[in-house]
Amino acid sequence: MERIDPELLQLQKESRKNFAEKWNIQYYEKQLLKYFTQLIDENKKRAIRYTENLCNVQKMEEEQGYKYIQSPTSATIVEFHPKQESKIIALPYFRAGASAGTGIFILGNEAEDEIELPALPEYEAADFAIDVNGDSMEPDFSNEDIALVQRDAEMYVGDIGVFIVNGDAFIKELGEKELISKNKEYKNIPIRENDNVVCMGKVIGKVIY
């Protein structure tokens, strides 16, 4: 069996790599020239300015850790924004949950835990998180979802909130004189004159994993 020279094998690999890189560059150059030659003089000038801006952006990103955001109003305007570091927020977390079912769960006054979430706007807007128990709010909220709640948000008919009704906690949609279940297999909860009803906050979303 013929012995393969390791040095020759390495040279072959490097040669193939150089060829691929050269071919890749040539491909992009051809594509750029193909479209550039079709432009009128004024648009050619714009293309050159835009390319210069991209080069400046790339240099800025490399040197200062900035990211580029193209202006929605002009292809020739470059805006610089600091890169966002990955941050974490901690929300009070009611593991006992609220019922999206028959209302058998009781919500205490203090959260027993915290949940750590990425510092996204939809999470930062919430005041606390709470487990969903049951499927009466499907398809919006399923069993074991974690709902995000804003405590002092105004509630209107059609909004979903966390309600304490005579000591039982529910996640329901606010109706005129009832709390509404999205899942039609569950009855709505009528609100009577003597019921003790407290809204703990508006549900503004859920944790997405």
N, C-alpha and C positions, 0 to 999 in steps of 0.2 A: 504494500500500500504506500502510495507516494506521500511523503511528509510535507505538510503545509508550513511555509515559512511565516511565523507570527508577524514579523516586520512587514512582509509583503501584504498580509491580510489587513494589517492596520492601515497601510497606505491605500489599499483598495477602499476601505471604509471611509477614510477621509476624502478620497477622490469622489466617492458617491455623494457624500455630504456636501462637498463644495459645489458639485454639479447641481444638486437639488436647490441649494441656496441661490446659486446664480440663476437657475431657471425660474425660481420664485420671484426674484427681483425683476428679471426680464418680463415676466408675465404682468406684474403690476405696472411697470413702465409702459408696456404696450397698451394696457387698458387706459392709463392716464392720457397717453398721446392720442389714442383713438377718439376719446371724447373731447380732449382739449382742442384738437384741430377742427372740430365742428363748431366751436364757439366763435361768436363775433368778437372783435377786438376789445370792446368794453367788458364783456364777460370773461375774456382771457385775463384782463387785469384783475378782475374780482377773484378769479380762481387763484391767481398768484398771491394776492393779498391773503386769501383764506388759508392757503398752504403755509405762508409765512406765519400766520397766527397759530396754526396747529403746531408748527415747530417751536414757537415760543411757549405754547401751552405745555408741550412735552418737556421742554427744558425746565419750566416752572414746577411741574409735577415731580420731576426727578430731584430737583434741588431743594424744594421747600415743602414737599408733601401736600401739594394742592391738587384739587380736581377741577376739571373743565366742565362748564355748563354752557351750552350754546344758547345764545339769546334767541327767544322765539320770534323776535321782530326783525332780526337781521343776521344773515349768514356771515357777516364780516365783523360782528361784535363778539368779543370774547369776555365772559365774566368769570372771575375767579372766586371760588368759595373754599374755605378750609375743609379738608376731609374730615368727616365725622368719625370720631372714635367710637368703638363699640361700648356703649354704656348700659348699665343695668339699673332698673328701678325696682323697689320693693313695695308691694301693695298689701294692705291688710287682707287676710284671706279667711273667709268663713267656710271651713271644711264641712260643717254640719249641713250647710246648703239650704236651699229653698226648694219647695216642691213644684215641679212641673207635672203635677198629678193630683193626688188627693189631699195634699196639705198636711201631711203627718209630721213634718219637720218643724222644729221650733228654732228661730233665729235668736241667738243671744245678743247682748248689748256690745260685747267686745269680741273682736276677731281673735281666734285662737292661734293663728299662724300668720306667716307672710309668704307671699309668692314672688319670686324674682322673675322679671320679664325684661326683654329688650326695651330700651328707651325709645319706643316708637310713639308717634303722636296719638294714635288711637289707644295706646295703653296709658300714656301719661295723662290723658283726659279723665281717667277713671279714679275714683276715690277708694274703692275696694273691689275685691273679687269674691265670687261665691259659687259654690258647686250647684249644678242643676241636677235635681233628682226627679226622674220620671220623663215621660215623652209627650206630655200634653201640649208642649209648645213646638213640636216638630211641624215643619222641617227647619224652623229657625234655630231652635235649640234642642239638643238631644240629651238623653241621660248621660251624666258624667261630663258634660261640657262645663267649662268654667266661664261664667258670665262676668262681664265688666260693668260696674255700676257707678254712676255719677250721683253723688248724694243730694246736691241742692239744685239739680236741673229742674226746670219747669216741666210739668207733665200735662200732656194734652190727650184727648181721646184718640186712640190708635197707637199711642206710645206703649212700649213694654217696660214694666217696672217690677220692683220687688215690693210686695205688699204683705203686711201682717194683718191677717183677718182673724180676730178673736184668738190671738196667740199663735196661729199657724202661719208659716211663711210660704208665699207663693210667688212664682214668676209668671206673670200674666199680662195680657194686653188690656189697657184701660178702656172700658166701654162707658156708655152713658150712666147706667145704673147696675153695672155688672163687671166682672173681670172675665176676660174672654180667653178661651183655650184655642190655640191655632189648630190643634189636632181635633178634628170633629168627632172623634170617638169619645172625647171627654166633654162633659157638660160645662157650661159657663157657671161662674159663681155669682149669684145675685147678691147685691149689696142692699141690705135692709136698714131701716131707720135705726134700729138698736144695735147694729153691728159695730164693733170697735175696729176701725180700719186705719192703718198707718202706712204711708208710702215711705219706704226706706231709701228710694232713689230710682233713677231712670237707668234701665239697661241700655248701654250704648254699644255693646258688641260682646265678643267672646274671645278667649285666648285661642290663637291658631298655632298649632304645632306642625 
